[in-house]
């Protein structure tokens, strides 16, 4: 049986993650008094961020769509999800 290598096991923590781990190990992290309210607020924000409320139609060259479908299949996601992800990353400055 093989053990999955986690980010923690590999020592590949960035400085912020390392500080959080150190604080946890030293007992400096405390649960907030209203953690359930905070969790609900964060869940609502995530739902609103991920909500897909607009539909668009676009025309693409056939060869581009074929290539996008191949890439999506390789990633194991539907091609429309891949297109949406690419557009989101571009719109938020993460791409290009």
Backbone as ProteinMPNN parsed JSONL, in Angstrom:
{"seq_chain_A": "XXXXXXXXXXXXXXXXXXXXXXXXXXXXXXXXXXXXXXXXXXXXXXXXXXXXXXXXXXXXXXXXXXXXXXXXXXXXXXXXXXXXXXXXXXXXXXXX", "coords_chain_A": {"N_chain_A": [[0.845, -1.171, 0.0], [0.588, 2.208, -0.86], [1.476, 5.406, 0.432], [-0.158, 8.488, 0.274], [1.463, 11.431, -0.762], [1.476, 14.383, 0.947], [1.146, 17.988, 0.9], [2.131, 18.931, 3.276], [3.766, 16.798, 4.113], [5.749, 16.886, 2.193], [7.148, 19.133, 2.734], [6.666, 21.444, 1.376], [5.64, 23.963, 2.076], [4.469, 27.313, 1.897], [5.699, 30.53, 3.106], [3.571, 31.749, 4.608], [1.877, 29.563, 5.142], [3.631, 28.025, 6.646], [3.915, 29.63, 8.922], [1.306, 29.51, 9.946], [1.153, 26.773, 10.56], [3.171, 26.644, 12.505], [2.049, 28.313, 14.488], [-0.205, 26.794, 15.125], [0.988, 24.438, 16.144], [2.225, 25.507, 18.387], [0.115, 26.178, 19.919], [-1.099, 28.643, 19.628], [-3.312, 29.286, 18.164], [-6.719, 30.076, 18.276], [-10.129, 29.169, 18.625], [-12.762, 31.054, 17.26], [-15.393, 32.826, 18.952], [-17.795, 32.876, 17.603], [-17.808, 30.89, 15.541], [-19.522, 29.365, 13.918], [-21.265, 31.23, 12.805], [-19.467, 32.739, 11.335], [-18.6, 30.794, 9.539], [-20.962, 30.364, 8.12], [-21.256, 32.888, 6.939], [-18.999, 32.949, 5.28], [-19.57, 30.758, 3.622], [-21.847, 31.722, 2.284], [-20.706, 33.853, 0.894], [-18.974, 32.456, -0.78], [-20.804, 30.953, -2.288], [-22.115, 33.031, -3.64], [-20.014, 34.071, -5.125], [-19.398, 31.952, -6.818], [-21.701, 31.61, -8.226], [-23.461, 31.077, -11.166], [-24.994, 33.051, -13.22], [-25.513, 34.09, -15.691], [-25.975, 33.54, -19.141], [-24.189, 32.918, -22.094], [-23.622, 33.022, -25.632], [-21.235, 31.919, -27.886], [-19.236, 31.982, -30.843], [-16.94, 29.744, -32.138], [-13.967, 28.766, -33.862], [-14.036, 25.566, -35.407], [-11.784, 23.879, -35.088], [-10.579, 24.975, -32.812], [-12.495, 24.451, -30.832], [-12.476, 21.655, -30.846], [-9.887, 21.201, -29.899], [-10.103, 22.373, -27.344], [-11.991, 20.661, -26.202], [-10.479, 18.314, -26.146], [-8.446, 19.057, -24.339], [-10.029, 19.493, -22.062], [-11.022, 16.916, -21.625], [-8.653, 15.624, -20.996], [-8.091, 16.89, -18.599], [-10.216, 16.035, -17.166], [-12.651, 17.361, -16.899], [-15.801, 18.907, -17.789], [-16.034, 20.44, -21.038], [-17.244, 22.972, -21.174], [-17.004, 23.869, -18.578], [-14.245, 24.111, -18.415], [-13.821, 26.184, -20.279], [-15.24, 28.246, -18.98], [-13.693, 28.464, -16.658], [-11.232, 29.334, -17.708], [-12.005, 31.83, -18.771], [-12.784, 33.096, -16.39], [-10.335, 33.179, -14.987], [-8.897, 34.86, -16.702], [-10.437, 37.202, -16.56], [-10.059, 37.919, -13.904], [-7.434, 38.522, -13.8], [-5.6, 36.496, -13.4], [-4.663, 35.162, -15.525], [-2.824, 35.756, -18.386]], "CA_chain_A": [[0.0, 0.0, 0.0], [1.401, 3.416, -0.902], [0.936, 6.528, 1.165], [-0.207, 9.706, -0.534], [2.332, 12.501, -0.307], [0.741, 15.629, 1.096], [1.951, 19.194, 0.873], [2.791, 18.997, 4.569], [4.812, 15.782, 4.131], [6.829, 17.209, 1.278], [7.844, 20.322, 3.181], [6.481, 22.466, 0.357], [4.775, 25.012, 2.591], [4.95, 28.667, 1.667], [5.945, 31.162, 4.409], [2.33, 31.947, 5.353], [1.444, 28.251, 5.631], [4.572, 27.633, 7.701], [3.569, 30.388, 10.128], [0.058, 28.944, 10.477], [1.5, 25.493, 11.168], [3.918, 26.93, 13.736], [1.092, 28.826, 15.467], [-1.016, 25.654, 15.553], [1.808, 23.557, 16.975], [2.535, 26.206, 19.638], [-1.137, 26.423, 20.63], [-1.464, 30.065, 19.549], [-4.555, 29.451, 17.419], [-7.901, 29.958, 19.123], [-11.406, 29.152, 17.919], [-13.54, 32.255, 17.525], [-16.608, 32.527, 19.711], [-18.921, 32.722, 16.679], [-17.264, 30.231, 14.359], [-20.581, 28.901, 13.028], [-21.731, 32.406, 12.074], [-18.415, 33.066, 10.368], [-18.64, 29.764, 8.499], [-22.144, 30.642, 7.293], [-20.96, 34.088, 6.15], [-18.048, 32.559, 4.238], [-20.288, 29.895, 2.675], [-22.702, 32.583, 1.464], [-19.82, 34.59, -0.012], [-18.489, 31.506, -1.794], [-21.926, 30.66, -3.19], [-22.348, 34.205, -4.492], [-18.879, 34.179, -6.04], [-19.437, 30.863, -7.788], [-23.009, 31.559, -8.886], [-23.454, 31.299, -12.613], [-26.327, 33.569, -13.466], [-25.632, 34.624, -17.042], [-25.7, 32.599, -20.223], [-23.724, 33.583, -23.304], [-23.372, 32.179, -26.799], [-20.082, 32.389, -28.647], [-18.871, 31.172, -32.0], [-15.519, 29.407, -32.149], [-13.553, 27.905, -34.97], [-14.197, 24.14, -35.076], [-10.532, 23.283, -34.605], [-10.356, 25.428, -31.436], [-13.404, 23.715, -29.953], [-11.967, 20.282, -30.757], [-8.726, 21.228, -29.014], [-10.599, 22.641, -25.985], [-12.606, 19.422, -25.721], [-9.382, 17.386, -25.825], [-7.826, 19.517, -23.088], [-10.977, 19.254, -20.978], [-11.033, 15.472, -21.369], [-7.391, 15.301, -20.313], [-8.208, 17.41, -17.227], [-11.328, 15.356, -16.5], [-13.741, 18.296, -16.637], [-16.57, 19.226, -18.989], [-15.373, 21.497, -21.795], [-17.812, 24.272, -20.831], [-16.4, 24.245, -17.305], [-12.89, 24.569, -18.731], [-13.937, 27.508, -20.902], [-15.637, 29.172, -17.923], [-12.536, 28.648, -15.786], [-10.261, 30.16, -18.431], [-12.54, 33.188, -18.816], [-12.711, 33.64, -15.037], [-8.936, 33.502, -14.689], [-8.522, 36.025, -17.496], [-11.162, 38.364, -16.037], [-9.528, 38.285, -12.585], [-6.012, 38.845, -13.909], [-4.751, 35.339, -13.12], [-4.23, 34.629, -16.809], [-2.524, 36.752, -19.412]], "C_chain_A": [[0.894, 1.239, 0.0], [0.687, 4.53, -0.161], [0.934, 7.748, 0.262], [0.699, 10.762, 0.073], [1.509, 13.78, -0.219], [1.711, 16.795, 1.05], [2.758, 19.313, 2.161], [3.954, 18.02, 4.631], [6.019, 16.197, 3.301], [7.621, 18.428, 1.707], [7.684, 21.487, 2.216], [5.533, 23.567, 0.83], [5.35, 26.374, 2.242], [5.102, 29.346, 3.033], [4.682, 31.364, 5.246], [1.825, 30.633, 5.941], [2.344, 27.767, 6.762], [4.251, 28.341, 9.006], [2.287, 29.856, 10.755], [0.344, 27.614, 11.175], [2.234, 25.704, 12.493], [2.965, 27.402, 14.833], [0.214, 27.699, 15.998], [-0.238, 24.766, 16.52], [2.135, 24.182, 18.325], [1.28, 26.544, 20.438], [-1.587, 27.876, 20.6], [-2.744, 30.305, 18.76], [-5.731, 29.215, 18.354], [-9.145, 29.974, 18.244], [-12.149, 30.434, 18.263], [-14.829, 31.886, 18.226], [-17.796, 32.267, 18.788], [-18.453, 32.04, 15.398], [-18.359, 29.755, 13.41], [-21.129, 30.066, 12.206], [-20.737, 32.813, 11.006], [-18.424, 32.066, 9.222], [-19.826, 30.007, 7.567], [-21.909, 31.856, 6.404], [-20.031, 33.751, 4.996], [-18.7, 31.659, 3.188], [-21.164, 30.731, 1.74], [-21.865, 33.366, 0.454], [-19.314, 33.685, -1.123], [-19.595, 31.175, -2.794], [-22.161, 31.816, -4.157], [-21.24, 34.351, -5.523], [-18.967, 33.151, -7.158], [-20.745, 30.761, -8.559], [-22.861, 31.895, -10.361], [-24.848, 31.747, -13.006], [-26.516, 34.178, -14.856], [-25.24, 33.562, -18.053], [-25.225, 33.409, -21.419], [-23.594, 32.548, -24.416], [-22.165, 32.764, -27.515], [-19.856, 31.459, -29.827], [-17.362, 30.991, -31.965], [-15.194, 28.641, -33.416], [-13.624, 26.439, -34.514], [-12.925, 23.547, -34.49], [-10.193, 23.746, -33.187], [-11.234, 24.652, -30.464], [-12.949, 22.27, -29.786], [-10.793, 20.235, -29.785], [-9.139, 21.469, -27.556], [-11.229, 21.382, -25.4], [-11.544, 18.387, -25.362], [-8.73, 17.76, -24.501], [-8.736, 19.246, -21.892], [-11.023, 17.773, -20.615], [-9.777, 15.054, -20.606], [-7.425, 15.744, -18.848], [-9.337, 16.741, -16.446], [-12.463, 16.286, -16.121], [-14.544, 18.499, -17.917], [-15.944, 20.424, -19.719], [-15.933, 22.873, -21.476], [-17.262, 24.78, -19.503], [-14.982, 24.761, -17.531], [-12.93, 25.966, -19.34], [-14.287, 28.557, -19.849], [-14.466, 29.486, -16.996], [-11.489, 29.552, -16.433], [-10.728, 31.611, -18.465], [-12.47, 33.858, -17.444], [-11.282, 34.051, -14.695], [-8.479, 34.727, -15.464], [-9.157, 37.291, -16.915], [-10.602, 38.837, -14.702], [-8.028, 38.559, -12.617], [-5.076, 37.691, -13.614], [-4.15, 34.765, -14.387], [-3.964, 35.793, -17.752], [-2.135, 38.035, -18.87]], "O_chain_A": [[1.849, 1.315, 0.772], [-0.543, 4.592, -0.131], [1.914, 8.012, -0.436], [0.7, 10.963, 1.288], [0.912, 14.207, -1.207], [2.926, 16.622, 1.147], [3.913, 19.737, 2.148], [5.02, 18.362, 5.144], [7.162, 15.902, 3.652], [8.656, 18.734, 1.114], [8.486, 22.421, 2.237], [4.708, 24.047, 0.052], [6.564, 26.574, 2.283], [4.667, 28.78, 4.036], [4.713, 31.173, 6.462], [1.397, 30.586, 7.094], [1.868, 27.166, 7.725], [4.305, 27.733, 10.076], [2.196, 29.76, 11.979], [-0.171, 27.363, 12.264], [1.954, 25.025, 13.481], [3.056, 26.95, 15.975], [-0.079, 27.653, 17.193], [-0.742, 24.391, 17.578], [2.306, 23.464, 19.309], [1.371, 27.132, 21.516], [-2.37, 28.3, 21.449], [-3.215, 31.44, 18.698], [-5.732, 28.261, 19.133], [-9.209, 30.697, 17.25], [-12.167, 30.855, 19.42], [-15.306, 30.757, 18.107], [-18.707, 31.52, 19.148], [-18.674, 32.551, 14.3], [-18.143, 29.74, 12.198], [-21.426, 29.896, 11.023], [-21.122, 33.189, 9.899], [-18.272, 32.448, 8.062], [-19.697, 29.866, 6.351], [-22.315, 31.86, 5.242], [-20.239, 34.204, 3.87], [-18.411, 31.784, 1.998], [-21.213, 30.471, 0.538], [-22.263, 33.526, -0.7], [-19.235, 34.101, -2.279], [-19.354, 31.123, -4.0], [-22.379, 31.603, -5.35], [-21.5, 34.715, -6.67], [-18.647, 33.447, -8.309], [-20.881, 29.919, -9.447], [-22.216, 32.874, -10.735], [-25.768, 30.937, -13.114], [-27.578, 34.723, -15.153], [-24.301, 32.793, -17.847], [-25.786, 34.461, -21.726], [-23.472, 31.35, -24.158], [-22.09, 33.975, -27.724], [-20.244, 30.291, -29.798], [-16.607, 31.947, -31.787], [-16.048, 27.951, -33.973], [-13.306, 26.123, -33.367], [-12.976, 22.802, -33.511], [-9.583, 22.992, -32.429], [-10.776, 24.241, -29.397], [-13.032, 21.721, -28.688], [-10.711, 19.338, -28.945], [-8.594, 20.848, -26.643], [-11.02, 21.072, -24.227], [-11.693, 17.661, -24.379], [-8.489, 16.905, -23.649], [-8.27, 18.82, -20.836], [-11.059, 17.418, -19.437], [-9.837, 14.235, -19.689], [-6.872, 15.079, -17.972], [-9.412, 16.859, -15.223], [-13.165, 16.044, -15.139], [-14.025, 18.287, -19.013], [-15.388, 21.317, -19.081], [-15.19, 23.854, -21.5], [-17.076, 25.984, -19.324], [-14.568, 25.739, -16.908], [-12.149, 26.835, -18.95], [-13.695, 29.636, -19.828], [-14.27, 30.635, -16.599], [-10.928, 30.43, -15.778], [-9.939, 32.523, -18.216], [-12.139, 35.039, -17.34], [-11.05, 35.142, -14.176], [-7.74, 35.553, -14.927], [-8.499, 38.324, -16.792], [-10.66, 40.028, -14.395], [-7.419, 38.801, -11.575], [-3.861, 37.887, -13.579], [-3.22, 33.962, -14.324], [-4.786, 36.699, -17.89], [-1.854, 38.966, -19.626]]}, "name": "protein", "num_of_chains": 1, "seq": "XXXXXXXXXXXXXXXXXXXXXXXXXXXXXXXXXXXXXXXXXXXXXXXXXXXXXXXXXXXXXXXXXXXXXXXXXXXXXXXXXXXXXXXXXXXXXXXX"}
